[in-house]
């Protein structure tokens, strides 16, 4: 099962609300289980370069069914996935990308958020995921 457009829009709305709450401007991307874009929002004034990063964070979380921050830990020198960020046309290995699960715990897509610190990116992505 894939995320629906309605679900993706609900997630984006919740993520946008969180970004406004913490006073930051974000790019938010939602992909389905095939890493295909489903929905995207760029807040007024958000960095244009972060739009691509948000999509790549969503795709990275989708490709590996794990948070991008975890990929980062596993891709450090000497770790099991060292240099993985160079695969798949470029991955993002820092926080801000999360798998999206339905109420049964099944992954139905992923969210990627970029535009601030990685801590804020993760906070906004997590808020979006909690919308479902």
C-alpha positions in Angstrom: 0.0 0.0 0.0 1.2 3.5 -0.9 0.6 6.8 0.8 -2.4 8.6 -0.7 -2.4 12.2 -1.8 -4.8 13.1 1.0 -2.5 11.5 3.6 0.5 13.3 2.1 -1.3 16.6 2.2 -2.3 16.0 5.9 1.4 15.3 6.7 2.6 18.4 4.9 0.0 20.5 6.7 1.2 19.2 10.1 4.8 19.7 9.2 4.2 23.3 8.0 2.5 24.0 11.3 5.5 22.7 13.2 7.9 24.7 11.1 5.9 27.9 11.7 5.8 27.0 15.5 9.6 26.9 15.6 9.9 29.9 13.3 11.8 28.4 10.4 11.2 28.1 6.7 11.2 24.6 5.2 10.9 22.5 2.1 8.9 19.4 2.7 8.7 16.5 0.3 6.6 13.3 0.5 7.3 10.2 -1.6 5.5 6.9 -2.0 7.1 3.4 -1.4 8.7 3.6 -4.9 10.4 6.9 -4.0 8.1 8.7 -6.4 7.1 12.3 -5.4 3.5 12.6 -4.1 3.5 16.1 -2.6 5.8 19.0 -2.0 5.6 22.3 -0.2 8.2 25.2 -0.2 7.4 27.8 2.4 7.8 31.4 1.3 11.4 32.4 1.7 12.7 28.8 2.2 16.1 28.2 0.5 15.7 27.0 -3.1 18.6 24.6 -2.7 16.9 22.8 0.1 14.1 21.7 -2.2 16.4 19.1 -3.8 17.8 18.1 -0.4 14.2 17.5 1.0 13.4 15.2 -1.9 16.7 13.3 -1.6 16.1 12.9 2.2 12.7 11.4 1.5 14.1 9.1 -1.2 16.9 8.0 1.1 14.5 7.2 3.9 12.4 5.3 1.4 15.2 3.3 -0.2 16.5 2.0 3.1 13.4 2.0 5.3 15.1 4.0 8.0 15.7 7.6 9.1 18.4 9.4 7.2 20.2 10.2 10.5 20.6 6.4 11.0 22.1 6.1 7.5 24.5 8.9 8.6 25.7 6.9 11.6 26.2 3.8 9.5 28.1 5.7 6.7 30.9 7.0 8.8 34.5 5.9 8.1 35.0 2.4 9.2 31.2 1.7 9.5 29.4 -0.8 7.4 27.8 1.6 4.9 30.8 4.0 4.5 30.4 6.0 1.3 26.8 4.9 0.6 25.8 8.5 0.1 27.4 8.2 -3.4 25.0 5.5 -4.5 21.6 5.8 -6.0 22.3 9.1 -7.7 23.2 10.7 -4.4 21.8 10.1 -0.9 21.4 12.3 2.1 23.0 10.9 5.3 22.0 13.5 7.9 18.7 13.9 9.8 15.4 15.2 8.2 14.2 12.1 6.3 11.9 9.6 7.9 9.8 6.6 6.7 6.1 7.1 7.0 4.1 4.3 8.5 0.4 3.6 8.6 -1.5 2.6 11.8 -0.4 -1.0 11.2 3.2 -0.1 11.2 3.7 -0.7 7.5 5.8 1.8 5.6 3.7 3.6 3.0 6.2 6.3 2.0 8.7 8.8 3.4 9.1 12.5 4.3 12.1 14.7 3.7 12.5 18.1 5.3 15.2 20.7 4.7 15.8 24.3 5.3 17.2 24.8 8.8 19.4 22.9 11.2 19.3 19.1 11.0 17.7 19.1 14.4 14.9 21.4 13.2 14.6 19.4 10.0 14.1 16.2 12.0 11.6 17.8 14.4 9.5 19.0 11.5 9.7 15.6 9.7 8.7 13.8 12.9 5.7 16.2 13.4 4.6 15.4 9.9 4.8 11.7 10.5 2.7 12.0 13.6 -0.2 13.4 11.6 -1.2 9.9 10.6 
